[in-house]
Amino acid sequence: MSHGGQARYSDPARRSAQRPSERRRQADPARRVAFASLRAISDGAYANLDLPGRLRDARLGARDAAFATELVYGVTRMRGFYDAVIARGAGRDVEKIDAPVLDALRLGAHQLLGMRVPAHAAVDATVGLVRSEIGAGPASFTNAVLRRVSERSAERWRDLLAPHADLPADDAGSERLDLEDVAVAHSHPAWIVRALRTALLAHGTSTPDTVDADLLAVLRADNHPADVALVARPGLVDPEELLEAGGRPGPYAPTAVVLDRGGDPGRFRAVREGRAAVQDEGSQLLVHALVRAYDDLTAGRVDDPAASPDGPRWLDLAAGPGGKAALLAALSIPRGAQLFCNEVSEHRAELVESTLGAAMDAGAEVFVGVGDGRGVGAEEPDSFDLVLLDAPCTGLGALRRRPDARWRRVPADVADLTALQEELLVSALGALRPGGVLAYATCSPHDAETLQVLRRVLATRDDVRLLDAPAYLDAAAVTPLPDLRPRIDAGDLAARTVQLWPHRHGTDAMFLALLARDR
């Protein structure tokens, strides 16, 4: 009988022939669920979509569900670091390890290096998992590798594999970070590490002297689980209802309620009814800033011959899955505005309709359509008083919530997305009527997706001006946000746009530009 790493043992008769000591080392349900989800993620599934269904199907108790969730998200966050450790422990590149075995090794590595699971329990449970799910030969290999992994702490592995991943403890010398080491130690692809460093400088967030420290702070924030923030949709639910049910006020957005880590949003009646929902505070803030700018620009405007007889017309050009559109819909009610939601995907358009159901029940006048947003400007020119373009992007600003995105994206995606973003922004400006206001937003701080897209489009329009987005966002917040203005002179675009950061503001790294068309 072969015990090579390629062996597979799927015959039940062979499994039942295991010795009693081996049969006792079967995986528990929580680890089996986590392993199955990791396999699905490796095959292209999204963690936030795959895991919840598996937890429900397995009917795990709260403690086991939390354990499985930590395994999946912990492994996904730290995969790059764990792969470097596993490669050293196995004496081979991880590309030469069968994918199911590699996922199991990552599961074991996280228990050994990222959790408080005793080493013997982590090794035995993972070996049992591999034996039951893959085979005896891979189980022996897993046992050998994980025992080598367990010989060092996470800190000692970092010192060995990435010795130049941190700044010196004292101020002596001018030693700089090795970005390849930083990528390993903080488990981000090297291209993302470089892009974030460039973004910190481009947006004026960092000076040349502080950029390395800020970069490390961003990466640590990406690897720290985010608190769950709820949006209390105005007019649909009073934030006090959510606070009384166990939330606490968000520090900045007037509609934000924050749950303690691990809190279940589904226990809130308002969430179940669609009057509240999970939404990052940064996303809420940009919608409030847009509406604040709209209120400012339309204040005192009467007898406008270009105005629609049906009242103000608002547009969410890329509305799926509908979170920002739902907040816009709630804010449209007291302003008498109609909200038009465009989505290129029919499935996502259905999600938008479902998400906006509570707002429509409360009186919001909403129209949801399916179409390519790049054509809206030509099809409906000069038609909308307010336009939100939350552009498709790399998602590099939400890596703490969607850690799998860092392994899904590749550098070539940036060029494809920036071309799309530019076309959508041109279309959005075409749909905006003179005197109207537009928000260009991304959940990415990447310079190419933010300032560079904006710079190219503005160069083609002499009837569009850049509003002071930091001022409007601060005016919309319940308390001023720190460090909204650049620390260095990074140019007019950086000075008049907003770049939020998880390490500074506790939000996703949202970008916001507010544009107005001259009348």
Secondary structure, DSSP 8 states (H G I E B T S, - for coil): ----TT-----HHHHHTS-HHHHTT---HHHHHHHHHHHHHHTT--HHHHHHHHHHHHT--HHHHHHHHHHHHHHHHTHHHHHHHHHHHHTS-GGGS-HHHHHHHHHHHHHHHTS---HHHHHHHHHHHHHHHT-HHHHHHHHHHHHHHTTS-HHHHHHHH-TTSS--SSS-S-----HHHHHHHTT--HHHHHHHHHHHHHTTSS-TTTHHHHHHHHHHHHTS---EEEEE-TTT--HHHHHHTT-EE-SS-TTEEEE-TT--GGG-HHHHTTSEEE--HHHHHHHHHHHHHHHHHHTT--S-TTS-TT--EEEETT-TT-HHHHHHHHHHTTTT-EEEEEES-HHHHHHHHHHTHHHHHTT-EEEEEES-GGGHHHHSTT-EEEEEEE-----GGGTTT-TTHHHH--THHHHHHHHHHHHHHHHHHHHEEEEEEEEEEES---TTTTHHHHHHHHTT-SSEEE--HHHHHHHHSSS--TT-S-SS---HHHHTSEE--HHHHSS---EEEEEEE--
